[in-house]
Amino acid sequence: MAAIHPGSTIPTVETDNTVDDPRRRAPLVTGGLDFTGVTDTVARVATTRPDMLWWIGFLILSTMALGFFSFIGYLVVTGVGIWGNNQPMSWCFPIINFVFWVGIGHAGTLISAILFLFRQNWRTSINRFAEAMTIFAVVCAGIFPAIHVGRPWLAYWLFPFPNQMAMWPQFRSPLLWDVFAVSTYASVSLLFWYTGMVPDIATLRDKAKSRIGQISYSFLSLGWTGSARHWHRFEKAYLLLAALCTPLVLSVHSVVSFDFAVAQLPGWHTTVFPPYFVAGAIYGGFAMVLTLAIPCREWLGLKHLITMRHIINCAKVMLGTGLIVQYGYSLEFFTAWYSGHHFEQFVFRNRPLGNYQFGFWLMVFCNCIGPQIMWIKKCRENLWFIMFAAMCVNVGMWFERFVIVITSLSRDFLPGSWAQFHPTWVDVCMFACSFGLFGSLFFLFLKFLPVIAIAEVKTVMPQAHAHGHGHDDHGHSDAHASDTPRTEGA
């Protein structure tokens, strides 16, 4: 996978005067690429040998992933005592990591499904990144609840299968709701991701040079020929799956929030959690999309397909959802004050002033203060500032879950049951190594599958339309401004 611009670095500012100009839409594909250029640019990533940077990155990440599974083996053999969990703080790093990784996976379905239904064609160059990120994040998320129960070899008890022991799951438990919600979300997202890749896998099949690649891509492309009948079936299936995925975006993290909201614990028992968690998931998901897309567009030579318009739009969505998250923070404190409930008020006083105030103020800075630089136009056009804001959100969203879980459990109703949580080295290493699993899966995706939706990108190019030129919202002619919806057989 040789980079098109070896030795190049991430630019500070890209000169595109129309990128943030409300009077004229910036192009979705730059560099004068035609249909053949788009195909060759994306296919080159998957059909050429990986460069040294890919091997170094994959070696590091796969070693971390191996360490993650080694820690799981150590946990199974030794027991959950290797974690810092205690009583009453039985939910600590495993559940924090679970909610964090589930949230990371939300932006993929949002970009792919909801923006597709709303005909937002700027999604076409980044939706494949986001969809892959969704699958890999859900893989990481699903591991933590399984090992948190203490006996992962009995995880099959969670499924309602007929058995002679008359043992059925407790359907009143929100943890069981997570099993069904997350597994449904993972299954539908995987099917949606794979369905959208079928035309592009067929393109790689035709471009592959090795016999193994040709056979593999032929099997995965399901006999795709590009006929009008195939396109007709594909468009219908893709639309139906997008409509099916849309409610899942709202339901999955709402169900995850019920783990906390249905409890009677001060700091958890609130009805704002479902919309607050969904907004936070989209907030963190778009931050992770930017974290992955910005380096990859430079490393893989995709700057003409993932343009500054895509990056800036993601930054604007991240900024907007960040405001919703900040409103959720303020609403939590207002509800605690307005309730007059002294237990609830103590918990929220304890967050900024108690033993875990470092986590609270770090969350406030990373989620509320740092991303505000995106209001400044020059910062929105500077990739370093965008990366800074995205990394702030990545850190802040983890500490948000840390504050919700730890501060509420450590100081509940009775002072006699108060406790302090100190993470062990296993806690920290397992969380760090989970990024190795996520990253190694993402690197394999970069090497063997189309990283950009070739067929969808072509439909938003001027050459795909009979007029050859589009017009912006003010009637000015612009050869790159065509934003017409996707059509069958394109």
N, C-alpha and C positions, 0 to 999 in steps of 0.2 A: 504494500500500500504506500507507494511513494508519494510524498507531498509534492504538489505542483510548484510550490515556492520554497525549496529547501533553504534553511538558514534564515528565513524571514521571521520577523517578530510581530507581535500584535501592535497594530498602528494606534497612535494616540487619537488622531482625528482623521476621518475619511471625508474627503471633499465631495459632498453630494448636497448641493444647495437646496434641492427639492425634498430632502429627506424629512424635514419637519415643517415644511411650508404648507399652511392650510389652504393656500390658493391653488396648489398643484400637487397631485399625488406622485410620490416617488415611485420609480419603477420597481417591480417585483423581481425582475431578472435583469441584470446589468451585464456589461462587458460585450455587448453585441452578440450574445449567444443565440444560435438558432436551435431547432429541435435536435439536430445531430450533436451540436455542442453540449446541450444539456445532458443527452444520453451518454456521451463520451466522458463528460466530467464526473458523473455519478458512477458509471460503470467502472471507470479506472480505479476508483477506491477499492472495489471489491474484487477486481480481476487481476490486479497486479500484486507482486510479492510485497509483504509488509516490510516497512523500513525499520531501521535500528531503534527509532524512538518507540515504535509500536511494541517491539519485542521487549524493550526495557520496561515500559509501562505495564505490559501484560505479565511479565515475570514478577514484578513487585506486587501487583494486585492479586495475582493468583496465589502467591505466597501468603498474603494476608488472608485470602479466602480459605486456604488450607489451615492456617492458624485458627480461623473462626470455627471450622468444623472440629479441630483438635480440642478447642475449649468446650465445645458441646459434648464431645466424648468424655472429657475430664469431668464435666458436670454430671453426666449420667452415671459415671462410675463413683463419684465422690458424694454428690448430693448438692442441693441448693445452698448449703451452708458456705460454699465458696463465694457466694455473693454477700453483699452488705445488708441484705434484707433482714428485718427483725420484726418484732411486734411492738407497736401496731403497724409498722411500715412494711407490710408484706408486698406492696406494689411499689417497685422502685424502678431501676434501670430497664428491666425487660419490658414493662408496660410503657414506659417513656419511649423506648426505642420502637416499639410496635406502633404507637400512635404517630411518631415522627415519620416512619417509613410509609405508613398508609397515606399520610398527608402528602408526601413527596409524589406519590403516584396519581394525584388527582388532576394535575395540570394536563397530563397526557390525554385523558378522556375528554376534558373540557375543550382543548384545542382541536381534537379530532372530531368529536361528535357535535358539541353545541355550536362551535364556530362554523362547522360544516353546514348545519341546519340553518344558520343565519347567513350563509353565503359570504362569509368573511374570507376572501381568497388569499389574504396575506398569511394564512395558516399553512399553505401548501408546502412551504420549504422547511418548516420546523415540526410539522405534525408527526413525522416518522421518528424524529428524536424523542419527542414527548411520549409517543405510544410505547416505544421500547423502554423508556425510563419507567413508565407505569408498570410494565410487566416485571421488570427487575426489582423495582422497589417493593412490589407486593410479595415477591419471592422472599426478600429479606424480612418483610413485616410478618409473614406467616410463620416464620421460624420461632419468633420470640414467645408468643403465647403458648406454643406447643411445649417448649422447654420450661416455661414458667410454672406450669401446673405441677412440676416435680416428678411426674412419672410419664414421660413422653411416649413410652412404649405402649401406654394404654390410651393414647389419643383417639383411637377408633371408638371409644365409648361415647364420644361426642356426637356420633352419627346415629340417626334413628333406624337402625336395622333390627329385624326380628331376631331375638335371641332367647335361649332357654332359661336364662337367669332373670327374665322379666326386668331387665335393667334398661331404663329409658332415660334420655337426657332430660335435664331440668329446663324446660322451655321458658320458665320465668326468669332465668338468669341471662343478663345482657351479654355475658361472655359467650353464651351459645348463639346469641343473635349475631355476634361478630363472625362466628364460624360460617354461618350461612351468607351473611352480607359480603364478607371479604372473598369467600370462595366463588360466589356468583359474579362479583365484580372482576375477579381475576379471569374467570372462564370467558365472560363476554368480552373483556378487553383483549384477551389473547386472540379470540376469534375475529374481532374487529381489526386488530393489527395485522393478522395474517391475511384476511380477505383483501385489505387494501394493498398488500404487497404483491398479490398474484400477478398483475400485469408487469410490475417491475422485475419480479423474479424471472419471468419469461424473457425480459430484455437481457438479464444477466445470463440466462441460458444460451441465448444467441451470441453473446459476447465472450463466453467462457472459452479459454484456450485448452485447459486440461480436460481429460476424459472424465475424471472424477467430478469435476465441477459441472460438466455438461449433464451427467447422469443425475447428480444431486438437484440441480436447478430444474431439470425436466420433471423430476418427481414432485418437487414442491410447487411447480407452476400449474399442476393439474391439467395439463394438456391445453394450455391457453394458446390460442392462435391469433387473437386480435380481431376476430370476425365481429360483425354487427350484432349477431346473436349473443356472443360472449359478452360484449360490452353492455348490451341491454340487461342481461342477467346480473352482471356485476354491479351496475348502477342501482338496480333495485335492491340487491342484497346489501350493498353498502349503506343505502339510505335507511333500510329497515334496522340494520345493526346500530346506526347512529342514533335513531330514535329510541332504540332499546337501551343504549348506553347513557342517554341523557338523564333519565331519572336516577340512574345508579350514581352519578356524580353527586347528587344531593343526598341520596339515601345512605350511602356507605359510611361517610364520616359522621352523619347524624346518628347512625346506629352505634358507631364507635364512641360518640360522645355520651350515649346512654350508659356506658360503663360507669360514668361518673354522675350523670344527672339524676339517675334513679336512686342513688344512695342518699342517705340522710345526713351525710357528713357535711359540716360547715365548709364552704368553699367549693363544694361539688353540686349540692342540691339546688340547681338553678335551671330555669327553662331557656336561658340564652345560649346554652352550650351547643345545641345542634346548628343554628346558623353561624354562630361564632366559630365552631370547629370547621365548618365547610369553607368559610371565608379564609380562615387560617391555612387550610390545606391548599387552596388555590394560590394563596400568597406564597407559601413555601414551594409549591410545585413550579410556579413560573420562575422563581429564583433559581431552582435547580436546572430548569431548561436553559436559562441564560448562562449558568455556570458551565454547562456542557457544550452549548452551541457556540459560544464565543471562541474558546480555544480550538474547537474542531473545525470551524469555518476557515481558520487560518492554517491549521496544520494539514488539513485535507484539501486545501485549495478550493473551498466552496464559497468564497467571498462574493462571487457573482450570483449565487443562488440564495444564500442566506445573507441578505443585504442589510444595510443599516435600518431600512424601514421595518424589517422583521424584528430586529433587536429593540428598536425604539418602541414599537407597539407592545412587545412583551414587557418592557420597562414601565410603560403607562398602565398596563393591566396590573402589574405588580404594585405600582403606586396606589391605584384605586382600591384594590383589595386590602392593601395595608391600612388605608383610612378606615375601612370597615372593621379591621382587627383592632385598631386603636379605639374605635367607638365601643367595641365589645369590652375592652379593658376598662374604659371609663364607666360603662354601664354596670359592670360587676361591682365596682366600688359604690356606685350610686345605689344599687339594689341593696347592698349590705347596709349602707347608712339609712336608707329609707325604711328598711324592714324593722328597725328597732330591735333586732335580735342580737343580744350581746355576744353569743358564741360566733355568729357570722361576722360581726363587726371586729371581734378580736382577731379572727383569721386574716382579715384583709388589712388590719393594722400591722399584723405580724409579718406580712409579706415584704413590705418595704423597710421595716424597722427591726425584724427579728433575726434569727440565726442564719437564715438563708437570703438575706437582703442582697448579697452579691449576685445571686441568680436573678432576682427580680430586676435590679437596676441594669444588669447586662441585657436582659430581655427588653427593657424599655429602650435602651440605647440602640440595640440592633434592629428592633422591629418598628420603633416609633421615630427615632431621631436620624439614624444613619441614612435610611432610604429617602429622606426628604430632599436630598441633593438632586433627585430626579425632577424636581420642579424647575430646575435651572436648565435652559436649553443647551448651553455649552456642555454641561455635565451629561445630558442625555445623548449627546453626540460623541462622547468620549468613552471608549470601551473600558478604560481602566476605572473610571468612576462607576460605570454600570456594573462591572465585576465586583467592585467594593460594595455597592448596595446589595447585590445578589448574595455575596458571601455573608454580609451582615444578617440578612434574612435567614439564611441557612442556619447560622449559629443561634439567632434569636428564637427561631421556631422550636429548636430543641430545648432551649432553656424555658420557653413558655410551658411546654409539657412538664419539664422539671419542676417549675414553680407550682403548677396545678397539682401534681401528684405529691411532691415531697412536703410542701408547706402545709397542706391540708391534713395529711396523715400524721405529721409529727406533732401537731398541736390540735387535738380534738377536744371532746367535752371535758374529760377528767384530767387534771394535772398529774395524777398518779400514773396515767398511761402514756404520758408524753415520752418521746424518745428522740434520739438524734441519729440521722443516717450518715454513714461514712462509706462511700463506695470503695470496694476492694480493687486490687489491680486486675482481677478477672472481669469485674464490671466494665472497667475502662477499656481493657483490651478487647473484649467481645464486641463492644460498640464500635471501636476503631476498626476492627477486622471485618465487621459487616460491610464497611465501605469497600473492602477488598472484594467481597463477593459481588456487590453491585457493580464495581468498576470492571472486574474481569468479564462479567457477562456483557457489559456495554462494549468493551473492546472487541469481543468476539462478534458482536452485532456489527460494529464498524467494519470489520474485515470481511465478513461473509454475506451480508445482506445489504440491500440498497438503503443508504442512509438518508436519502431524500426521495420523496414520492415523485418519480420521473413523470408518470402519466398526468398527475395532478398539476405539476408545475407547468407542463406544456399547455394546459387548458387556460392558463391565465396570461399567456404570452400573446402579443398582438397577432402573430402568425396563425393562431388557432381560430381566428374569427374572419368572417368574410370581408368586413370593412377594412381590416388591417390596421386601423387606428381607433383609439378610444378617445374619450373626452373626459376631462375632470369635472368636478362638481360645479365649476364656473363656466363650462363650455369651451375651455381652451383645448385645442387639439394637442394630443400627447400620444406618441406611438407606444408608450409603455404604460398608459394609464388604464388599460382595459381591465375591468373587474367584473366581467359578466360571469354568471354562474356556470358551473361545470355542465357539459352537455354529453349526451350519450354518443359513443363512438368517437369521442375526441382523441 
